[in-house]
Amino acid sequence: MNELKLRHLLQTFLLEDVSDGDVTSESIFPPTEIGAGVFMVKDEGVIAGMQVIEAAFKLINPAITVTFFRQDGDVVSEGEKIAEVRGPIVHLLMGERVILNILQRMSGVATMTDKSIRKLNDSSIRVCDTRKTTPGLRMLEKYAVRVGGGKNHRYGLYDGVMIKDNHIAFAGSIMKAVDVVRQKTGHMVNIEVETETREEVEEAVTAGADIIMFDNRTPEEVSTFVQLVPDHIMTEASGDITLNTLSNYAGTGVNYISLGFLTHYIKALDISMNVKLNV
């Protein structure tokens, strides 16, 4: 993850929660009283976001120390200790909730990605995410997808061309849309075209698309459409694919499967920070 962007995000998240201070903790504990907290996993999954623990606490108080027992990408089970922090109690409690919220969600994304790859069970097909991310958390969630073994689709509208059905409707045809984009973008920019029918796939091939997406197609249709695409053009399946139906796409020959639910419909991994006494 980009450290500058991470610090910027964490500052925003901490200010939202802390604002002028932690009224409860600051009322109970003197600022010099030292304590410790242990981050414990309460479920099985893949850990992602360990960098967040240290980065967030360092923003609150650079004197807080962090000891890691696990790292991003590790498969963990209930009861495992993944990190321990030590410093002023008021500052440990000040960062606890924000850090847990992020760590739990990122680990949930990594866990779902890992589960999806195992469910597909086809190493020739790469699983990737989409732009269906939580506003403000895109960098964190896409990083978590990579930790879980997946790949990233484009980050936003700015780093890749994806001609969808509405673009095609306004432009008049796939051929016209691709031609205009080719004239206005450099040779480093790939063009992906969304298709739904055999005719659209064939037009996208003729137009010279770099990537062709088969949108909302059945495994049988994907297998058929792949045969229409030359090897130098990448293929992608997306839309209406769930964890339950994912395995049906194994063996279709498609290069990528993009899944919105990797970041859109996930269960946060249960993680807590427990107070450690007698430090």
TAUR-V787122 format. One record per residue. PHI is phi in degrees with one decimal (NA if undefined). BURIAL is b if it has 16 or more other C-alpha atoms within 10 Angstrom, else e. D_LAST is the distance of its C-alpha to the last C-alpha in Angstrom with 2 decimals. Layout:
phi->(PHI | PHI)
burial->(BURIAL | BURIAL)
d_last->(D_LAST | D_LAST)
This chain:
phi->(NA | -69.6 | -65.0 | -64.7 | -65.3 | -62.9 | -62.3 | -62.4 | -61.8 | -65.1 | -60.0 | -63.5 | -66.1 | -68.0 | -64.8 | -61.5 | -90.3 | -89.5 | 52.1 | -90.7 | 144.7 | -99.1 | -57.7 | -65.7 | -63.5 | -68.7 | -79.6 | -94.8 | -112.8 | -68.1 | -64.1 | -97.0 | -72.3 | -96.5 | -146.0 | -141.5 | -135.0 | -115.3 | -85.9 | -119.2 | -89.1 | -115.0 | -157.4 | -92.9 | 176.6 | -111.8 | -81.6 | -147.3 | 104.4 | -61.1 | -60.0 | -64.2 | -57.2 | -69.6 | -62.2 | -70.1 | -65.3 | -67.0 | -68.3 | -75.8 | -157.1 | -59.3 | -80.4 | -67.3 | -103.6 | -126.8 | -117.0 | -100.4 | -111.6 | -136.6 | -132.7 | -54.8 | 95.7 | -71.6 | -85.6 | -121.6 | -123.4 | -55.9 | 93.9 | -78.1 | -90.7 | -109.1 | -163.4 | -136.2 | -121.0 | -142.0 | 168.9 | -56.0 | -56.7 | -59.9 | -81.0 | -64.5 | -72.1 | -65.0 | -95.7 | -53.7 | -67.9 | -61.2 | -62.9 | -64.1 | -56.6 | -71.1 | -60.9 | -64.5 | -68.8 | -60.5 | -67.1 | -64.6 | -64.8 | -61.7 | -65.5 | -65.8 | -64.2 | -60.3 | -63.8 | -66.8 | -62.8 | -69.0 | -67.5 | -64.9 | 56.5 | -145.6 | -68.9 | -80.6 | -110.2 | -95.2 | -90.4 | -135.9 | -91.5 | -135.8 | -88.1 | -81.2 | -111.0 | -73.1 | -51.4 | 92.5 | -112.1 | -57.1 | -59.5 | -69.5 | -71.1 | -69.4 | -62.1 | -63.5 | -61.4 | -64.5 | -60.5 | -77.9 | 102.9 | -91.7 | -115.2 | -99.0 | -78.9 | -60.1 | -77.8 | -163.7 | -69.8 | -91.8 | -118.3 | -174.9 | -94.6 | -134.5 | -87.6 | -101.1 | -58.5 | -69.6 | -61.1 | -64.9 | -62.5 | -69.2 | -74.6 | 111.0 | -171.1 | -62.4 | -57.1 | -65.3 | -63.0 | -65.4 | -61.0 | -65.1 | -63.4 | -59.3 | -72.7 | -106.8 | -118.6 | -80.2 | -71.7 | -83.6 | -97.3 | -80.5 | -116.1 | -108.1 | -122.9 | -87.3 | -131.2 | -130.8 | -126.6 | -59.2 | -63.3 | -68.5 | -62.1 | -63.9 | -67.4 | -64.6 | -63.7 | -63.0 | -71.5 | 88.1 | -62.7 | -86.3 | -138.3 | -120.8 | -97.9 | -100.2 | -94.8 | 55.5 | -106.8 | -72.6 | -56.5 | -65.8 | -67.6 | -60.5 | -59.3 | -71.0 | -66.0 | -57.7 | -66.9 | -87.1 | -106.1 | -60.4 | -62.6 | -77.2 | -103.0 | -75.0 | -122.4 | -144.1 | -110.9 | -157.6 | 92.1 | 60.6 | -112.3 | -111.7 | -60.0 | -73.2 | -100.7 | -57.9 | -63.1 | -67.0 | -91.6 | -62.9 | 81.6 | -77.7 | 89.4 | -71.0 | -81.1 | -132.7 | -127.2 | -99.1 | -126.6 | -66.2 | -71.3 | -60.1 | -120.1 | -96.7 | -123.7 | -130.7 | -101.7 | -62.1 | -73.8 | -75.4 | -135.5 | -131.1 | -115.6 | -101.7 | -67.0 | -107.2 | -87.8 | 57.5 | -84.1)
burial->(e | e | e | e | e | b | b | e | b | b | e | e | b | b | e | e | e | e | e | e | e | e | e | e | b | e | e | e | e | e | e | e | e | b | b | b | b | b | b | b | b | b | e | e | b | b | b | b | b | b | e | b | b | b | b | b | b | b | e | e | e | e | e | b | e | b | e | e | e | b | b | b | b | e | b | b | e | e | e | b | b | b | b | b | b | b | b | b | b | b | b | b | b | b | b | b | e | b | b | b | e | b | b | b | b | b | b | b | b | b | b | b | b | b | b | b | b | e | b | b | e | b | e | e | b | b | b | b | b | b | b | e | b | e | e | e | b | b | b | b | b | b | b | b | b | b | b | b | b | b | b | b | b | b | e | e | e | e | e | e | b | b | b | b | b | e | e | b | e | e | e | e | b | b | b | e | b | b | e | e | e | b | e | e | e | e | e | e | e | b | b | b | b | b | b | b | e | e | e | b | b | e | b | b | b | e | b | b | b | b | b | b | b | b | b | e | b | b | b | e | e | b | b | e | b | b | e | e | b | e | e | e | e | b | b | b | b | b | e | e | b | e | e | e | e | b | b | e | b | b | e | b | b | b | b | b | b | b | b | b | b | b | b | b | e | b | e | b | b | b | b | b | b | e | b | e | e | e | e)
d_last->(32.26 | 33.54 | 30.61 | 32.61 | 33.59 | 30.08 | 28.72 | 31.72 | 31.15 | 27.48 | 28.41 | 31.02 | 28.84 | 26.05 | 28.74 | 30.32 | 27.25 | 25.59 | 28.80 | 28.21 | 24.64 | 22.47 | 24.08 | 21.85 | 18.38 | 19.81 | 21.38 | 18.33 | 15.53 | 16.22 | 16.18 | 13.80 | 10.87 | 7.90 | 6.33 | 6.59 | 9.74 | 11.61 | 15.36 | 17.36 | 21.14 | 23.13 | 26.51 | 28.37 | 29.31 | 29.13 | 26.21 | 27.26 | 25.66 | 22.51 | 23.62 | 23.32 | 19.51 | 19.21 | 22.43 | 21.66 | 18.22 | 19.84 | 22.59 | 20.37 | 18.31 | 18.90 | 15.70 | 13.62 | 12.91 | 13.95 | 14.03 | 17.01 | 17.86 | 21.22 | 23.89 | 26.69 | 29.43 | 27.42 | 28.51 | 25.62 | 25.67 | 24.08 | 20.58 | 19.80 | 16.56 | 17.87 | 15.12 | 11.47 | 10.85 | 8.47 | 10.03 | 11.52 | 11.36 | 15.17 | 15.68 | 13.68 | 15.73 | 18.78 | 19.07 | 18.05 | 21.58 | 23.61 | 21.69 | 21.87 | 25.55 | 26.43 | 24.48 | 25.92 | 29.41 | 29.47 | 28.33 | 30.98 | 33.60 | 32.69 | 32.81 | 36.19 | 37.57 | 36.69 | 38.19 | 41.32 | 41.92 | 41.69 | 43.95 | 46.55 | 46.50 | 48.74 | 47.41 | 50.49 | 49.43 | 46.55 | 44.57 | 43.80 | 42.63 | 44.65 | 44.34 | 43.25 | 39.78 | 37.78 | 38.88 | 36.33 | 34.50 | 37.22 | 35.56 | 32.37 | 34.36 | 36.81 | 34.08 | 32.65 | 36.17 | 36.27 | 32.93 | 34.51 | 37.51 | 39.88 | 41.87 | 42.19 | 45.44 | 46.26 | 43.56 | 46.02 | 49.64 | 49.51 | 48.88 | 51.39 | 54.71 | 54.90 | 58.29 | 57.99 | 60.70 | 60.94 | 61.31 | 64.07 | 65.79 | 65.90 | 66.94 | 69.64 | 68.66 | 66.09 | 68.46 | 68.76 | 65.01 | 64.17 | 67.01 | 65.90 | 62.30 | 63.55 | 65.58 | 62.74 | 59.75 | 59.24 | 59.45 | 55.66 | 55.29 | 55.61 | 57.42 | 56.46 | 58.92 | 58.28 | 61.04 | 62.05 | 65.47 | 67.30 | 69.37 | 66.34 | 64.79 | 68.08 | 68.37 | 64.85 | 65.76 | 69.00 | 67.25 | 65.01 | 61.60 | 58.73 | 56.81 | 58.30 | 56.29 | 57.67 | 56.59 | 56.35 | 58.31 | 58.33 | 57.45 | 61.20 | 61.96 | 59.22 | 60.70 | 64.13 | 63.12 | 61.27 | 64.62 | 66.11 | 63.64 | 64.22 | 61.47 | 60.75 | 59.66 | 56.21 | 56.03 | 53.48 | 53.39 | 51.70 | 52.01 | 52.04 | 49.94 | 47.26 | 44.77 | 47.33 | 50.26 | 48.55 | 49.55 | 53.19 | 53.08 | 52.31 | 55.37 | 56.88 | 56.77 | 55.07 | 52.73 | 50.07 | 48.99 | 47.21 | 45.21 | 44.25 | 42.08 | 39.50 | 38.17 | 40.16 | 39.59 | 36.19 | 33.51 | 30.01 | 27.64 | 25.18 | 21.62 | 18.68 | 15.23 | 13.02 | 9.95 | 6.89 | 5.67 | 3.80 | 0.00)
